[in-house]
Amino acid sequence: MKKNCIQNIIIHVSDNMDSHSLSDKINEFHVEVIERRLCNSNLSVKEKIAVIDRILENLKSREHEGIIK
C-alpha cells in the first residue's frame, strides 16, 4: 500500500460560492500535486516531459466542446 496517497477529495460548496474560483483552486491544487510528484521522482528530464505530455494528451482526449469530462 502506498503511503500518503490521495484517494478521494470531497468538496462541500455553499450556495453563494463562485464555481469559477473553486475551479481555479482545484486546478492549482492539481498542478502542485503533479509538480511535487515529478520533483520527488527519479525520472530524467525527458521522462518528466513525457509524463506531462501524456497528461495533456489525456485531458485533450476527454475534452468535449471545451469542457473536460
Residue pairs with C-beta under 8 A, 6 or more apart in sequence:
6 33
11 22
11 26
13 19
13 22
34 52
34 55
38 48
38 51
38 52
41 48
43 51
59 68
62 68
62 69
63 69
